[in-house]
Amino acid sequence: MTLAPSPGQTVGPFFHYALPYDADRHLVAPGTPGSISLHGHVYDGAGAPVPDALLELWQPDPDGKPVQQPGSLRRDGDAFTGWGRCATDAAGRYEFTTLVPGAPFFAVAVFARGLLNRLFTRAYLPSAADDPFLRSVPVDRRTTLLATDEGGGFRFDVHLQGARETVFLRYPRH
């Protein structure tokens, strides 16, 4: 007998009590040469900020290679691990300190109240216009995947629903 999978439990807002940890949002220490900020807000379907969301970030190193450095949960202030986690503040804002990836995008997962599973998306660098996946997204929806260069960092807002809803990705068996 094969059992069908059942839906997951809601993913939030309990994670503010268990998932954040010291320096979780600093993939590199602030002030590291070459460091940048990836920041923005998470909004609900009505356009209101979500004050209890949590984002995870995955990325390759500046040369485009997957990072295989241990230490993501115990930051030493020096090693770049390619992974971080950041909770939104009362205004729905998040901010990572990281390096520009050697790939055209940052991989982002969003956890928020009311979601049965985390949501996956990508924050593309402004120079990624030739990326095959990005080109496959309908033109009127591509902007939801593009980060804005703000000099010293990139802004990427996440809209969970509504007219400006961010494009979310679906992975097999997810």
C-alpha positions in Angstrom: 0.0 0.0 0.0 1.4 3.4 -1.0 0.3 6.3 1.1 -0.2 9.7 -0.5 1.7 12.6 1.0 -0.2 14.9 3.2 0.2 18.7 3.4 2.8 20.1 5.8 2.0 22.1 8.8 2.0 25.9 8.5 5.6 27.2 8.5 5.1 30.3 10.6 5.3 32.4 12.6 6.9 30.2 15.3 10.4 30.3 13.7 11.3 33.6 15.3 11.7 31.6 18.5 13.9 28.8 17.2 15.6 29.5 13.8 17.5 32.8 14.1 21.0 32.6 15.4 24.0 35.0 15.9 25.2 36.6 12.7 22.7 34.4 10.7 22.2 37.2 8.1 26.0 37.9 7.6 27.3 35.5 5.0 30.5 37.7 5.4 31.3 40.1 8.2 30.0 43.7 7.6 32.9 45.7 6.2 34.5 42.8 4.4 36.2 44.0 1.2 33.8 43.3 -1.6 30.8 42.8 0.6 27.4 44.0 -0.5 23.9 44.1 1.0 20.9 42.2 -0.4 17.9 43.7 1.2 14.2 44.5 0.8 10.8 43.9 2.3 8.3 41.1 2.3 4.7 42.1 1.6 1.4 40.3 1.9 -1.4 40.3 -0.7 -2.8 43.6 0.5 0.7 45.3 0.2 1.2 45.4 4.0 4.7 44.5 5.4 5.0 41.0 6.9 6.8 41.5 10.2 7.3 37.8 11.0 8.7 36.3 7.8 12.1 34.6 7.5 14.2 34.3 4.4 17.0 31.9 3.6 19.7 32.7 1.0 21.9 30.3 -1.0 24.5 31.4 -3.4 27.8 30.3 -5.0 31.1 32.1 -4.3 32.2 35.1 -6.5 33.8 32.6 -8.9 30.5 30.8 -9.4 31.6 27.7 -7.5 29.3 26.0 -4.9 30.6 26.7 -1.4 31.6 23.7 0.6 32.8 25.5 3.7 31.4 24.4 7.1 30.3 26.9 9.6 26.9 28.3 8.5 25.4 27.9 12.0 28.5 29.0 13.9 29.8 32.0 12.1 33.5 32.7 12.6 33.3 36.2 11.0 35.7 35.1 8.3 34.6 32.0 6.3 32.1 32.6 3.5 29.6 29.7 3.5 27.1 30.7 0.8 24.1 30.4 3.1 22.3 32.6 5.5 19.0 33.3 7.2 17.3 36.6 8.1 14.1 37.3 9.9 12.1 40.4 8.9 11.7 43.3 11.3 8.5 45.0 12.4 8.4 46.9 9.0 8.8 43.6 7.0 12.5 44.5 6.2 15.3 42.0 5.8 19.0 42.5 5.0 21.9 40.1 4.2 25.6 41.0 4.1 27.2 38.9 1.4 29.3 38.8 -1.7 28.2 39.2 -5.3 27.6 35.6 -6.6 29.5 34.3 -9.6 26.1 33.3 -11.0 23.3 35.5 -12.2 21.1 35.1 -9.1 20.7 34.5 -5.4 18.4 31.5 -4.5 15.9 32.6 -1.9 13.4 30.7 0.3 10.6 32.4 2.1 8.9 31.2 5.3 5.9 33.1 6.5 2.7 32.8 8.5 -0.1 31.0 6.7 2.2 29.1 4.3 2.0 25.4 4.3 5.5 25.1 2.8 8.3 27.5 2.2 8.3 29.4 -1.1 11.3 29.3 -3.5 12.3 32.2 -5.8 15.4 33.8 -7.3 16.8 37.3 -6.9 18.4 38.0 -10.3 21.2 40.5 -10.6 20.4 43.4 -13.0 23.0 42.1 -15.5 21.2 38.7 -15.9 19.0 39.5 -18.9 20.4 36.6 -20.9 19.7 33.9 -18.3 17.7 31.1 -20.0 15.3 30.6 -17.1 14.7 34.4 -16.7 14.0 34.6 -20.4 11.4 31.8 -20.1 9.4 33.8 -17.6 6.6 36.0 -19.2 7.9 39.5 -19.9 5.3 41.1 -17.6 6.4 38.9 -14.7 10.2 39.1 -15.0 10.5 42.3 -13.0 9.4 40.3 -9.9 12.6 38.4 -10.1 15.0 41.3 -10.7 17.0 42.9 -7.9 17.6 46.6 -8.2 21.2 47.9 -8.0 21.4 50.5 -5.3 25.2 51.0 -5.3 26.8 48.9 -2.7 23.9 46.5 -2.6 20.8 45.2 -4.2 17.1 45.6 -3.3 14.8 42.6 -3.8 11.2 42.9 -2.5 9.1 39.8 -2.1 5.3 40.0 -2.7 3.5 36.9 -1.4 0.3 37.6 -3.4 -1.5 40.2 -5.4 -0.9 42.1 -8.6 2.9 42.3 -7.9 3.2 38.7 -6.7 6.8 37.4 -6.9 7.3 34.5 -9.3 7.8 31.4 -7.1 9.4 28.2 -8.3 8.2 24.6 -7.8 10.6 21.8 -7.5 9.8 18.1 -8.1 8.5 16.4 -4.9 8.1 19.7 -3.1 
